[in-house]
Amino acid sequence: MKHLIIALKGLFVGGTMLVPGVSGGSMAMILGIYHELIASISSFLKHKKESLLFLGVFVVGALVGMALFARPLEALIERFPMPTLYFFIGAVVGGVPLMVKESGITSFSLKRADSWKDIGFALVGLVIVAAFEFIPAESWGAGALTGNAPFYLLLIAGLVASVALVLPGISVSYILLVMGLYEELTRSLTDFNFAFLAPLALGLVAGILLTTRILERAMDNHPRATYMIILGFVLGSLFEVFPGVPQGWELLISLVTFALGFAAVYALSWQETHAKQA
């Protein structure tokens, strides 16, 4: 049963990764599986069997989700953008209570200094993600990272991309665009240009291992501040998802889909909380 739940969460994360502005990390956090993912990657060498089983089940679920939902989601966003995107906004908001609970916050009051600190940490995360929207594409220079780019530069690019891949709310595809890397990467994947892909993959793997280890320690030692910053990341990502205010009949339908998204994730969060307490 446990593995089935992991696979289903992977299915949902994989499917939602294809929605513009919704990162896989955000959905993993909202579904309450993010910390376990980080811990499994971070301690992979120490607990190979357990980590491999968990990650294997999750990845298979995510790949199935991407395969199943790719075309339906694309069609829904193209034909009914407002109701579809409002469903995902509702899903993100529905996961907020679980994230707050994971941080260890049991009560909140504007009269207390620690509550203002929580708001401050969340704002830091929100501002960081929102700031990415103002970084122009190809800031490193158009085509700067071509197939002939130096090894060390591709290694650094992989490290940078890994941080975006691990942290919720930050779009990996946009980071690739900022580095002028997106088109060259897709071309290299098609042409099997291993001279380009190998150092990039090396930097990506090294960066993921380093980032997850740092993040796991932060979550264990400073859960309140870490989860609040991540909450800011997730809320900040809504700027990219938000399609505007719907008009006419779309307003009512969008409110309904928002409520459905909220209820679905909130119910999963509630189940997750009670499963841990059992």
Backbone hydrogen bonds, N-H to C=O, Kabsch-Sander energy under -0.5 kcal/mol:
donor,donor_aa,acceptor,acceptor_aa,energy
5,I,1,M,-2.1
6,I,2,K,-2.1
7,A,3,H,-2.5
8,L,4,L,-2.4
9,K,5,I,-2.3
10,G,6,I,-2.4
11,L,7,A,-2.3
12,F,8,L,-2.1
13,V,9,K,-2.6
14,G,10,G,-3.0
15,G,11,L,-2.1
16,T,12,F,-2.3
17,M,13,V,-1.4
18,L,15,G,-1.1
19,V,16,T,-1.8
22,V,19,V,-2.2
23,S,21,G,-0.7
27,M,23,S,-1.8
28,A,24,G,-2.5
29,M,25,G,-2.3
30,I,26,S,-2.6
31,L,27,M,-2.2
32,G,29,M,-1.2
33,I,28,A,-2.5
34,Y,28,A,-1.3
37,L,33,I,-1.9
38,I,34,Y,-2.7
39,A,35,H,-2.6
40,S,36,E,-2.3
41,I,37,L,-2.1
42,S,38,I,-2.8
43,S,39,A,-2.4
44,F,41,I,-1.2
47,H,43,S,-2.6
51,S,47,H,-2.5
52,L,48,K,-2.8
53,L,49,K,-2.1
54,F,50,E,-2.4
55,L,51,S,-3.0
56,G,52,L,-2.4
57,V,53,L,-2.3
58,F,54,F,-2.3
59,V,55,L,-3.0
60,V,56,G,-2.3
61,G,57,V,-2.0
62,A,58,F,-2.5
63,L,59,V,-2.7
64,V,60,V,-2.3
65,G,61,G,-2.3
66,M,62,A,-2.4
67,A,63,L,-2.2
68,L,64,V,-2.8
69,F,65,G,-2.7
70,A,66,M,-1.3
73,L,69,F,-2.5
74,E,70,A,-1.9
75,A,71,R,-2.6
76,L,72,P,-2.5
77,I,73,L,-2.8
78,E,74,E,-1.7
79,R,75,A,-2.5
80,F,76,L,-3.2
84,T,80,F,-1.9
85,L,81,P,-2.5
86,Y,82,M,-2.3
87,F,83,P,-1.4
88,F,84,T,-1.3
89,I,85,L,-2.0
90,G,86,Y,-2.4
91,A,87,F,-1.9
92,V,88,F,-2.2
93,V,89,I,-2.4
94,G,90,G,-2.4
95,G,91,A,-0.9
95,G,92,V,-0.8
96,V,93,V,-1.3
99,M,95,G,-1.8
100,V,96,V,-2.5
101,K,97,P,-2.2
102,E,98,L,-2.7
103,S,99,M,-1.3
104,G,101,K,-1.3
105,I,100,V,-1.3
112,R,109,S,-1.7
116,W,112,R,-1.2
117,K,113,A,-1.8
118,D,114,D,-1.9
119,I,115,S,-2.0
120,G,116,W,-2.3
121,F,117,K,-2.6
122,A,118,D,-2.2
123,L,119,I,-2.4
124,V,120,G,-2.0
125,G,121,F,-1.9
126,L,122,A,-2.4
127,V,123,L,-2.8
128,I,124,V,-2.1
129,V,125,G,-2.0
130,A,126,L,-2.6
131,A,127,V,-2.3
132,F,128,I,-0.9
132,F,129,V,-0.8
133,E,129,V,-0.5
133,E,130,A,-1.1
134,F,131,A,-1.5
135,I,132,F,-1.2
138,E,177,L,-2.0
139,S,136,P,-0.8
139,S,178,V,-0.8
140,W,178,V,-1.9
141,G,138,E,-1.8
144,A,141,G,-2.3
146,T,144,A,-1.1
149,A,146,T,-2.0
154,L,150,P,-1.8
155,L,151,F,-2.1
156,I,152,Y,-2.2
157,A,153,L,-2.2
158,G,154,L,-2.1
159,L,155,L,-1.9
160,V,156,I,-2.5
161,A,157,A,-2.5
162,S,158,G,-1.9
163,V,159,L,-1.3
164,A,160,V,-1.4
165,L,161,A,-1.9
166,V,162,S,-2.1
167,L,163,V,-2.6
170,I,167,L,-1.0
171,S,169,G,-0.6
175,I,171,S,-1.7
176,L,172,V,-2.3
177,L,173,S,-1.7
178,V,174,Y,-2.6
179,M,175,I,-1.9
180,G,177,L,-1.5
181,L,176,L,-3.2
182,Y,176,L,-0.9
185,L,181,L,-2.5
186,T,182,Y,-2.2
187,R,183,E,-2.2
188,S,184,E,-2.5
189,L,185,L,-2.3
190,T,186,T,-1.7
191,D,187,R,-2.5
192,F,188,S,-0.9
193,N,188,S,-2.2
194,F,192,F,-1.6
196,F,193,N,-1.0
197,L,193,N,-2.3
198,A,194,F,-2.8
200,L,196,F,-1.0
201,A,197,L,-3.0
202,L,198,A,-2.4
203,G,199,P,-2.3
204,L,200,L,-2.1
205,V,201,A,-2.7
206,A,202,L,-2.4
207,G,203,G,-2.4
208,I,204,L,-2.3
209,L,205,V,-2.4
210,L,206,A,-2.2
211,T,207,G,-3.1
212,T,208,I,-2.6
213,R,209,L,-1.6
214,I,210,L,-2.2
215,L,211,T,-2.7
216,E,212,T,-2.7
217,R,213,R,-2.0
218,A,214,I,-2.2
219,M,215,L,-2.6
220,D,216,E,-2.2
221,N,217,R,-2.9
222,H,218,A,-2.6
226,T,222,H,-2.4
227,Y,223,P,-2.7
228,M,224,R,-1.7
229,I,225,A,-2.1
230,I,226,T,-2.3
231,L,227,Y,-2.4
232,G,228,M,-1.9
233,F,229,I,-1.9
234,V,230,I,-2.6
235,L,231,L,-2.8
236,G,232,G,-2.5
237,S,233,F,-1.5
238,L,235,L,-1.2
239,F,236,G,-1.4
240,E,237,S,-0.9
241,V,237,S,-1.2
242,F,238,L,-3.0
250,E,247,Q,-1.4
251,L,248,G,-1.3
252,L,248,G,-0.7
253,I,249,W,-1.8
254,S,250,E,-2.6
255,L,251,L,-2.0
256,V,252,L,-1.9
257,T,253,I,-2.7
258,F,254,S,-2.4
259,A,255,L,-2.1
260,L,256,V,-2.3
261,G,257,T,-2.6
262,F,258,F,-2.6
263,A,259,A,-2.8
264,A,260,L,-2.5
265,V,261,G,-1.9
266,Y,262,F,-2.6
267,A,263,A,-2.4
268,L,264,A,-1.8
269,S,265,V,-2.7
270,W,266,Y,-2.6
271,Q,267,A,-2.4
272,E,268,L,-2.4
273,T,269,S,-2.5
274,H,270,W,-2.2
275,A,271,Q,-2.1
276,K,272,E,-1.8
277,Q,273,T,-1.4
278,A,274,H,-1.3
